Amino acid sequence: MWSVGLFAVGETLYMAARHRAGRDEIIPISGSIWMTREEWARSWKPWLRGTVLGFPFGALPAGGAEIPTFLSYMVEKRLTKHPEEFGKGAIEGVAGPEAANNAAAAGVLVPLLTLGLPTSATAAIMLAAFQQYGLQPGPLLFTNAPQLVWGLIASLYVGNLMLLVLNLPLAGVWVRLLAIPRPLLYGGILVFAGLGTYTLNNSTLDVVILYIIGVVGFVMRRFGFPVAPAIIGLILGPLAEQQLRRALAISQGDMSVFVTHPLSAALLALAAAAIIGPILWRWRNARRTA
């Protein structure tokens, strides 16, 4: 419910609020939608470089798809033999970042399955699904449910193959979805989100809570607060509280255990630096500007 409210309902309300802020124009593409031989020849190297850049970043607990995507674009812009085409539809500027994005999305499964740590919104939703079926991702998951782990890994190959089969012949159909009037699209998303939430417990209260959460997501989106960390915190919060109580029970209520052990002290220091660092950096830049 939280993920649907923050991502689906909140994003829909935000986009609907900006409906008249700008005007989208669908520009028809002339010629064939299939890649030419020259485009294939210019794309295979960016695909490989984007994959090499994307997967390690996705596998990092603090990775993500944004960094390797922009990094791949900059790499391809430096290595291309057609720099004048960048910003005007260069095939390398599309192939490399998209390969990095896809590789990072697959790399997210590494911290999710081995550490139980979701580093993206998709991984957070998958973790919630695991917990609903009584499965706790971690090192023991490979022993307790090997069919699930290897089936999930195999599904990546099947999914990429199905995307290749579906997207290439049906590209024209997917483009036509852009012609759906946006008010109808927004209304459909809200209706289906409400129906899905209601069918969980057949409770109207759940629908009311869903839209309250959606309003919170809209406010967060409006003022630039990231939504994905909120979902990850909601999922990892109970686990963190459980481990906190366990650590305090072992130390007999001694709070200094969190700063006397090197690993926990280092993690707390990194968390504090991640929170305080950007504030100090902006303050320093503001002083320089003044």
N, C-alpha and C positions, 0 to 999 in steps of 0.2 A: 504494500500500500504506500509506504513512504517513497519508494523509488518511482512508482507510477505517478504519485502526486507531485513530487519535485520535478521529475524529468518530463513527463507527458503533459500533465495539466498545467504546471507552472510555465513550461516553455510555450505551450499553446496560448495561454493568456498573455504572455509577453509578446509573442509574435502578433497576436490579434490587436494588442494595444498599439503596435507600431504599423498597423495595416496601411494607414494613410500617410505614414512618414516618408515613404518613397514609392516609386513605381517600378515594378519589375517588367522587363520586356524580354520576350522569348524571341531570339534571333534564329531563323531557320538556317540550317547548314546545307550548303550546296554540295553536290557530288555524293560519292559513296561514303557510307559510314564505316566500311571495312578498312583496315590498315593496309597501306601499300607496302611494297617490298622495301622501299627506302625507309619507311617508318619502322618496320620490323628490324632493319639493320641498325637504325639509330636507337632502338629501345632496349635491346637485350643486355647491353653493358650497364645502362642505368638500372635495369631490373636487378642485376646481380649486386651492384654497389648499394642500392637501396636496401636490399635484403640483408647484406652484411652490416649496414648501419642500424637497421631497425630492430633486429632480433635482440642484440645485447642490451639496447636501451629498454626494450619491453621486458626483458628478464630481470632488470634491476628493480629492487623494491620501491625505489623512488623514481622510476623511469617514466614511461608514458610515450605516446605517439607524436606529440607536438615537436619535441626536440629533434628526433631523427628525421622527421618530415622536413623541417626547415633546413636542417643540416644537409640532407640529401639534395635539396634544391640549390643550396649554395655550392655544393660540390659539382653538380651538373652544370651550373652556370659558369664555373671556372674551367671545366674540362671540355665544354662543348666547342665544336667547330663552327657553330652558328650562333654567336652571342647576340646578333641583331634580332633574332626571333624570340628571345626570352622576354616575357611580358606580352607577347602577341600569339601565344599558343604553341610554343616549342614543344615537340614531343618528348624531349628529354626532361623538361620541367614538369611533365605530368607523370611519365613512367617511373622515374626515380623516387619522387616523394610518395607516390601511391604504393610502390613496392615496399618502401620503408614503413609506411603506415600499416600495411597488411602484416609485415613481419613483426612489427611491434605488438600488434593485436594478438598474434600467436605466442609471442614471448611472454605475454602477461600470464599465461598458464603456468609458467615456471614458479614464480613466487606463490601463486594461488594454490597449486597442488602440493608443493613441497613445504611451504611455511604457513599456509592458510592465510596469506596476506593479499587482499585484493588491492591492486594498484590502479584500477580503472572502474568506471561505473559498470561496465559489462561484467567484470570480474566480481564486483560486489553483488550483483544480482545472481550470478552463478553460485557464489558462496551462500547466499540466502536460500537458494534452491537446494544446495547440499544439506544445509542444516535442517530444512523441512523434512528431508528423508533420513535424518539421523546420522548423516555423514559429516565428519570433521576433517577438512583437508589438512594435510601434514605428512610427515614421513611415513606414518603408519598406514596412510590411505593406500599406498602402493601394495601393502601386504593384506589389508583388510578388504579392499575392493579393487583388485587389479583389473577386473573386467571393465569397471567404470573408467579407470584411468586410461587404459590403452584404447578403450572404445572412444573416449573423448579425443585422444590424440589422433586416432584414425579418422574421426569425423572431420578433422581439419582438412585432410587430403580429399575426402569425399566432398566436403563443402566447397573447396576451391574448384574441384572439377565440375560440380553442379553450377557454380557461378559462371564458369567459362562456357558451359553449354547453354545456360539460360540468358546470360547478358549479351553475348554477341548476336545471336539471331533476333532477340527481342529488344534490342536497344531502342528501336523506334517506338515500341510500345511504352517503355519506361519513360521516354521523353514526353510522350503524350500525357503522362500523369501531371506534368507541370501546367497543363491547360485547365485542370480542375480549379474552379473558383476557390480562392483561399478561404472565404467564410464557410463554404460547405466543408472544406477539408478540416478546418478548426473544429467545427461543430461535430463532425464525425469522430474526431479523436476524443473529444470530451464525452460523447455518448458511449463509445466503446470502452473508454477508461472507467466510466461509471458502471456499465454493465458488468465488466470483469470484476470490479471490486464488490459489487452487490452479490454476485454468484458465489463468492467465497464463503460467506456465512448467512446469505439471504437477509442481510441487515441494512436498513436504511441509514442507521447511524454510521456505518462504515463509509457510505457514500458521502455523508456530510463531512466526516473527518478527512476523506480524500480531497474534497474541494477546499477545506481549510488549509491542508498541507499544500495544495496547489497554489493558494494565495500566498503562502509563505515562500514557496519557490519563485513565484512571480516577483515578490519584493526583493528576494536575493538576486534574481537575474537583473532586475531593474537597477539596483545599486552596485552591481559588479561583484557580488559575493559568489565564489565558486560553489556549485551544488554538489559535485562529485565527492569532495571531502566530507560533506555532511552525511551522505549515504554510507560512506566507508566507516565514519565514526559511529553511526547508528548500528552497524553490523558488528563492528569490532568492540563497541563499548561494553556489552555484557561479558565478552571474553576477557577484556582488560580488567574489569571489576573482579571477575573470578580469580584471575591470576594475582591481583593486588591482595585480595583477602588471603590467598594461599601463602604469598610471601610474608605477609604480616603474621600469619599463624606460625610459620616456621621460625621467624625472628622474634616471636613472643611480643609482638607489638612495637618493636624497635624500628622507627621510621628511618634511622640512619643507614639501614641496610641498602637503601636505594642509592646512596652516594659513596658508600665505602667499597662496594664491589666495582671493579674497573669497567665491566661491560655495561651495567646499568647506569653508572655515572656518565660514561661516554654517550649513551643513548639520550639521557636527559640533557646533557650539554648540547648535543646536536639539535634536539627539539627546541631548546631555548634559543639557540643561534638562529634556527629557521624562523622563529617568531620575532625575535628582537632585531635580527640582522637587517631585514628590509626597512624597518622603522628608522634605525640609525642611518642607513644608507640614504633614505629620502631626506632625513634631517640634515645630513652632511651636504647633500646636493643643494638643498634649499639655502643653506648658509653660504655656499659658494656663489649661488646665483645672486643672493642679496649683496 
